Amino acid sequence: MDKAQYIWMDGTLIPWDEAKIHILTHTLHYGNGVFEGTRAYMTDNGLAIFKLREHTKRLLNSAKITRINPNFGLEALEAAHIELLRANDFKSNVYIRPLIYLGYGIMGLNHVKAPVNTAIAAWQWGSYLGDEGLEKGIRVKISSFTRNPVTSTMGKAKAAANYLNSQLAKYEAIEAGYEEALLLDAEGFIAEGSGECFFIVRDGVLISPPNDTSLESITQGMVLELAREAGIPIERRRITRDEVYIADEAFFTGTAAEVTPIRDVDNYVIGNGSRGAMTEQLQKAYFDVVYGRNPKYKHFLTYI
Ligand SMILES: Cc1ncc(COP(=O)(O)O)c(C=O)c1O
């Protein structure tokens, strides 16, 4: 991991190696903590955070869902992101990880008296699924793990506890020789990747499942907006695994994964086995937005 100089912890910039917590930190034991994954891109006009407002709002909504009372509000958190990125003087693209967590002081499941802490870390990070993956597509395995069902987990929260499901699905996929997992919902329809939303293209129509059993993805929303603007027909509906196998194109979206083409699912070649034309079009449009090359969406960028 590419260390940075500072991590922001509850209002103070702490040197990276000193950003430590107590072993009895509540979140570490019971998993009730909420986080974000946000990116800042090195544009022609310097480093800019993409959709800082949307990510910060989702962070606070996640806290609300899991009954954590945040110790910083929207504007203070946004200012903290900017302060951190300025202090670290980054030279390339950055991944930002804000985390609201329950700290040290009480143990046991009743968390209401646990202190609430917030930290924001940021480090230089390239493409999540590899530069080659972005160009040529990745290999994906449908997971044996069902995506956390809505009857037991609140998937609108980007909560640490929800990610055990993703982590085991990812492990299984990599162990089996694939690069990413695709999880089904409890009824057997496509839910999402371990950290991405999912799209297919069939006969010129762009299809993505509703967000019933996927995170309300900021990248998915952006890609859908760009597709709408390009006049591409869109369907939000359930997808079965056999429909994936016969799709013309498939891709993942996520802040980390950006727009990553999928060339193979369960050893079924998708389309022509490489990045599809519509995937490439939307990927390029997405990168134009995040790198500040599309004036229409400049308001989504917070320059540092
Ligand atoms: C489970 C899951 N689904 C989807 C996404 C994509 O969401 P976003 O585009 O907002 O990063 C993520 C990443 O945050 C995720 O962890």
The ligand as an SDF file (V2000), in Angstrom:
LIG
                    3D

 16 16  0  0  0  0  0  0  0  0999 V2000
  -21.2380   -3.7950   -2.5570 C   0  0  0  0  0  0  0  0  0  0  0  0
  -21.0050   -2.6320   -3.4580 C   0  0  0  0  0  0  0  0  0  0  0  0
  -21.8140   -2.4670   -4.5220 N   0  0  0  0  0  0  0  0  0  0  0  0
  -21.6430   -1.4500   -5.3720 C   0  0  0  0  0  0  0  0  0  0  0  0
  -20.6380   -0.5170   -5.2020 C   0  0  0  0  0  0  0  0  0  0  0  0
  -20.4750    0.6150   -6.1440 C   0  0  0  0  0  0  0  0  0  0  0  0
  -20.8580    1.8050   -5.5290 O   0  0  0  0  0  0  0  0  0  0  0  0
  -20.2470    3.1960   -5.9490 P   0  0  0  0  0  0  0  0  0  0  0  0
  -20.3970    3.3260   -7.4190 O   0  0  0  0  0  0  0  0  0  0  0  0
  -21.0740    4.1990   -5.2360 O   0  0  0  0  0  0  0  0  0  0  0  0
  -18.8310    3.1990   -5.5240 O   0  0  0  0  0  0  0  0  0  0  0  0
  -19.7690   -0.6530   -4.1140 C   0  0  0  0  0  0  0  0  0  0  0  0
  -18.6810    0.3010   -3.8900 C   0  0  0  0  0  0  0  0  0  0  0  0
  -18.8220    1.2180   -3.1230 O   0  0  0  0  0  0  0  0  0  0  0  0
  -19.9690   -1.7260   -3.2170 C   0  0  0  0  0  0  0  0  0  0  0  0
  -19.1480   -1.8940   -2.1800 O   0  0  0  0  0  0  0  0  0  0  0  0
  1  2  1  0
  2  3  1  0
  2 15  2  0
  3  4  2  0
  4  5  1  0
  5  6  1  0
  5 12  2  0
  6  7  1  0
  7  8  1  0
  8  9  2  0
  8 10  1  0
  8 11  1  0
 12 13  1  0
 12 15  1  0
 13 14  2  0
 15 16  1  0
M  END
$$$$
